[in-house]
Amino acid sequence: MTPLLEVQQVMVRYKTVQGPPLVALEDITLTINQGEFIGLVGPSGCGKSTLLALIAGLQAPTVGTVALYGDKAAKQLGRVAYMPQRDLLLPWRTALDNAITGLEVQGVARGSARARAQQLFAEFGLAGFERMYPAQLSGGMRQRVAFARTVLVANDLLLLDEPFGALDALTRASLQEWLAAIWGKLGLTCLFVTHDVDEALLLADRIYVLTKRPGRICLERQVPIARAQREGMFVHPDIAALKAELLAVLFDKQDKPGESSVAYPDH
């Protein structure tokens, strides 16, 4: 079966104000099959968000290809939904109207868009909050609204860029459990970026690990327990061994302080 997404030997290079070009990603090759939940883990500054921008069609690689269903010429914009770290809700729109923003941009009539969002709000535990404004919602509820907005326009692939990273620990844990519980009902394909190994192990089917900049895939592992059986998983010896392996790789690949540079795309 042809993978939903294939990234082949991708490199991203940027011009710098002074000195040689900066290589952000190098020789990245990965695949995502339909229905998979893929975790992407790496240290800060390794190019995780850059890779998501390439897959979303917001940026072109300097070298290499990104293909949807084997088509290297396929346009990702409009087919790949991207949820950034911040919820980016519009303060003057209600929760329901924030959720339908993407559908409206796609030309869906407001009444039809609201009906679709209403169904999702019930599934997401947001029923009764449709007319609330962002300032009236908790951080966790705002993220659920943002996630609903992303799911509603996710035709082929859902990209999540550390969506729980800005939340407090309790809210984050609650949303992780919530997403793990509802994922099977959504029937979507996802690439989830995180720097949290526990989060990746809880949610993902497979995990890729990126090295420090220039980001390279240094490890790919299947999570050995089905998502429905992961309650109390961290005491399972196979999970403990996999977590130790992932942490060992990440610990060896940390960026050193001061390794940064102002850069501009070199395409």
C-alpha positions in Angstrom: 0.0 0.0 0.0 1.3 3.5 -0.9 2.0 5.5 2.2 -0.2 8.6 2.8 3.0 10.7 3.2 6.6 10.1 2.0 9.4 12.5 2.8 12.5 11.5 0.8 16.1 12.7 1.5 14.9 16.2 2.4 17.4 19.0 3.3 16.6 22.5 4.3 19.4 25.2 4.1 19.2 28.8 5.1 21.3 31.8 4.2 22.8 33.5 7.2 23.7 37.2 7.7 27.3 36.3 8.0 29.2 33.0 7.5 28.2 29.8 5.7 24.6 28.7 5.1 22.8 27.1 8.1 21.5 23.5 7.5 18.4 23.0 9.5 17.4 19.6 8.3 19.5 17.0 6.5 18.7 13.7 4.7 15.2 13.4 6.3 13.3 10.3 5.1 10.1 9.1 6.8 6.8 7.6 5.9 3.3 7.9 7.4 0.6 5.3 6.5 -3.1 6.1 6.5 -4.6 5.9 10.0 -1.3 6.1 11.8 -0.4 8.4 14.7 3.3 9.2 14.4 5.3 10.9 17.1 8.3 13.1 16.2 10.6 13.8 19.1 13.7 15.9 19.2 15.7 18.5 21.2 14.8 22.2 20.9 16.0 23.8 17.7 16.4 20.5 15.8 14.0 21.5 13.0 10.8 19.8 14.1 8.6 22.8 13.2 10.5 23.3 10.0 9.6 19.8 8.9 6.0 20.4 9.7 6.0 23.5 7.6 7.4 21.5 4.7 4.8 18.8 5.0 2.0 21.4 5.3 3.2 23.0 2.1 4.1 26.3 3.8 7.8 25.9 2.8 9.7 24.1 0.1 12.7 21.9 0.8 16.1 22.9 -0.6 16.7 19.3 -1.6 14.4 16.3 -1.6 10.7 15.6 -2.1 7.5 15.5 -0.1 4.8 13.2 -1.7 1.1 12.6 -0.8 0.0 9.1 -1.9 3.1 8.8 -4.0 2.5 12.0 -5.9 5.5 14.3 -5.6 3.7 17.1 -7.4 0.6 17.0 -5.1 -0.3 20.3 -3.4 -0.3 19.9 0.4 -2.1 23.2 1.1 -5.8 22.5 1.7 -5.1 18.8 2.3 -2.9 18.9 5.3 -4.3 20.6 8.5 -1.7 22.2 10.8 -2.3 23.1 14.5 0.5 25.3 16.0 1.5 25.4 19.6 -0.7 28.4 20.4 -4.5 28.1 20.0 -4.7 31.4 18.0 -8.4 31.8 18.7 -10.0 35.0 17.5 -11.1 36.9 20.7 -14.2 38.4 19.0 -15.6 35.1 17.9 -17.4 32.5 20.0 -16.0 29.1 20.5 -18.2 27.6 17.8 -17.5 30.3 15.3 -13.7 30.0 16.0 -14.0 26.2 15.3 -15.6 26.9 11.8 -13.0 29.5 10.7 -11.2 27.0 8.5 -14.4 25.7 6.9 -15.5 29.2 6.1 -12.2 29.9 4.4 -12.8 26.8 2.3 -16.2 28.2 1.2 -18.5 26.1 3.4 -21.7 27.9 4.2 -21.8 29.1 7.9 -25.0 27.1 8.7 -23.5 23.8 7.4 -20.1 24.5 9.1 -21.8 25.2 12.4 -23.8 22.0 12.2 -20.6 20.0 11.6 -18.8 21.7 14.4 -21.7 21.2 16.8 -21.4 17.5 16.4 -17.7 17.6 17.1 -18.2 19.8 20.2 -20.4 17.1 21.8 -17.6 14.6 21.1 -14.9 16.9 22.5 -16.7 17.7 25.8 -17.5 21.3 24.7 -21.3 21.0 24.5 -22.8 24.0 26.3 -19.8 26.2 25.6 -20.5 27.0 22.0 -21.4 30.7 22.7 -18.5 31.4 25.1 -15.7 33.6 24.0 -12.0 32.6 24.3 -11.5 34.8 27.3 -14.2 32.8 29.1 -12.6 29.5 28.5 -9.8 27.6 30.4 -6.5 26.9 28.6 -7.5 23.3 28.1 -10.9 24.2 26.6 -9.3 26.7 24.3 -7.0 23.9 23.0 -9.9 21.6 22.4 -11.6 24.4 20.4 -8.4 24.8 18.4 -8.1 21.1 17.9 -11.8 20.9 16.7 -11.0 23.7 14.2 -8.1 21.7 12.9 -9.9 18.4 12.7 -12.8 19.9 10.8 -10.5 20.8 7.9 -8.2 17.7 8.1 -8.8 16.1 4.7 -5.7 13.8 4.6 -3.3 14.5 7.4 -3.3 16.3 10.7 -0.1 18.0 11.9 0.1 18.9 15.6 3.1 21.0 16.7 3.4 20.6 20.5 -0.2 21.5 21.0 -0.1 20.9 24.8 3.3 22.4 25.4 2.1 25.8 26.8 -0.3 24.2 29.3 0.2 23.5 33.0 1.1 19.9 33.9 -2.3 18.8 35.1 -4.2 20.3 32.1 -1.6 18.8 29.8 -2.0 15.3 31.3 -5.8 15.6 31.1 -5.7 16.5 27.4 -3.2 13.7 26.6 -5.6 11.2 28.2 -8.5 12.8 26.4 -6.8 12.6 23.0 -5.7 9.0 23.5 -9.3 8.1 24.4 -11.0 9.7 21.4 -8.3 9.2 18.7 -9.7 5.9 17.4 -13.2 7.5 16.9 -11.7 10.3 14.7 -10.3 7.9 12.0 -7.5 10.4 11.1 -3.8 10.3 10.3 -1.5 12.4 12.5 2.1 13.6 12.9 2.5 14.8 16.4 5.6 16.9 17.3 6.7 16.9 20.9 9.8 17.1 23.1 8.1 15.0 25.7 9.0 11.3 25.4 6.2 10.2 27.8 3.7 12.1 25.6 5.0 10.4 22.4 4.8 6.9 24.1 1.3 7.5 25.3 -0.1 8.7 22.0 1.9 7.4 19.1 1.9 4.2 17.1 5.5 4.8 15.8 8.1 7.3 17.0 10.8 9.1 15.0 13.7 10.8 16.8 15.6 13.8 15.4 19.1 14.7 16.2 20.3 18.2 17.1 20.6 20.6 14.3 21.0 19.8 11.5 18.1 17.5 12.2 18.4 13.9 11.0 16.3 10.9 11.7 18.5 8.9 14.1 15.9 6.4 15.4 12.5 4.9 14.4 10.6 2.7 16.9 7.2 1.0 17.0 5.4 1.4 20.4 4.9 -2.2 21.5 1.5 -1.8 23.2 -1.8 -0.9 21.5 -3.2 2.5 22.5 -6.3 0.9 24.1 -4.1 -1.0 26.5 -1.8 1.8 27.6 -3.2 2.5 31.0 -0.4 2.0 33.5 1.9 1.4 30.6 5.0 3.0 32.1 5.6 0.1 34.4 5.6 -2.4 31.5 9.2 -3.6 30.9 9.0 -3.1 27.1 7.8 0.5 27.5 10.4 1.2 30.2 13.1 -0.2 27.9 11.9 1.9 24.9 11.7 5.0 27.0 15.2 4.5 28.2 16.4 4.1 24.7 14.7 7.2 23.5 16.0 9.3 26.4 19.5 8.0 25.9 19.5 9.1 22.2 18.0 12.5 23.1 20.4 13.1 26.0 23.4 12.5 23.6 21.9 14.8 21.0 21.2 18.0 23.0 22.1 21.4 21.5 24.8 23.3 23.2 24.0 26.8 24.5 24.7 29.6 22.0 24.3 27.5 18.8 21.9 29.9 17.0 22.0 32.3 14.1 19.8 34.8 12.3 19.0 33.1 9.0 16.9 33.5 5.8 15.6 30.8 3.5 18.0 29.7 0.8 15.7 28.2 -1.9 
